[in-house]
Amino acid sequence: MQDAFVRAAERWPEDGVPHNPGAWIVATARNRAIDRIRREQTLARKTELLARAEQLPEDEEATIPDERLELIFACCHPALAPEAQVALTLSLVGGLATPEIARGFLVPEPTMAQRLVRAKRKIRDAGIPLRVPPEHLLPDRLRTVFAAIYLVFNAGYGPPVRRDLCAEAIRLAAVLATLMPDEAEAHGLHGLLLLQDARRDARLSPDGELVLLADQDRSLWDLEQVAQGRRSLERALPLRAPGPYQLQAAIASLHFEKDTDWDQIALLYARLAELAPSPVVDLNRAVALAMAEGPESGLEALDGIRGLEDYYLWHAARADFLRRLGRPAASEYERAIALAPSDAERDFLRGRQNLLATELEQ
């Protein structure tokens, strides 16, 4: 209010007394208060971000990693097709080869190669700037930026595992959550990556074999990181803007409970399918239904999915449901093994196939 009166003393002699002086004072005071709150919030955000930057490894420059974010925002320019935006980010930021990116998108390698060529040509011809866009344009790009960071993490999650990619994705998500504290999905994404990464040491055996969630050694889970991930999710919830990453973080959090609530997980996947329809989401929901209600329900849901005929996990899930129901599953295992993208996954599926053969002998 004092600032408003000072403003009035400066302005009124030159501009004249307003028609409603009281309303002018109140409006000016309110605007000054809002400006002050914003300045304080910005200072708090920057202070937290600088504190994070000081924790970077000694061999890295202790500054905000703006160059990486600038590159991601440039890759996610709206002039590019959405698929090309994410693919370009994986190539330039994640350093992934075209075959790796193609597997992530479930498309043939030549198709992905053409997308990358067209995207790079468009950046060159249109002169797309390599910079973070003005603040009012950020929301239009955030969805794709989130997706790009998420896929960088997934590419590192493997197998084969690349912890450098996982760590970079988590750091970028943390920076976004710090810079944009009012974006619920920024916190949701950060929480999801932390929760997923917390199981990294338990996902593979000492021999490099995949270990199912139910069989993992829980003593190898990073419980401090689990707590951090849950805190990030808790920051998102009061913002009352539910989104796909928050739902996935909630699902990941439930997996850390002593007794997994598969009914709740199936409900969360159903909600996720409403917000972000995807055959892969439907596949995960089918698995949750099989755990909650039995393999028959899972198989029914799985057979209703279209577009995953060449996806190895669809065949792997179907083989597992059929095995549990006592029905022929050998051909599904063979198909899953043929489509699996890595030796670790092929070896795991052969182990499940051998289990089926053992059960049939008994």
Protein Blocks (a to p, Z undefined) as FASTA:
>chain_A
ZZmmmmmmmmmmmnopafblmlmmmmmmmmmmmmmmmmmmmmmmmmmmmmmmmmpcfkbc
cbdfkklmmmmmmmmpckbcfklmmmmmmmmmnopafklmmmmnopafklmmmmmmmmmm
mmmmnopacddddfklmmmmmmmmmmmmmmmmmmmnopaddfklmmmmmmmmmmmmmmmm
mlmklmmmmmmmmmmmmmmmmmpcfkopacdfklpcfklpcfklmmmmmmmmmmmmmnop
acfklmmmmmmmmmmpmbacfklmmmmmmmmmmmmgcfklmmmmmmmmmmmnojklmmmm
mmmpghilmgfklmmmmmmmmmmnopafklmmmmmmmmpcbfklmmmmmmmmmmmmmmmm
ZZ
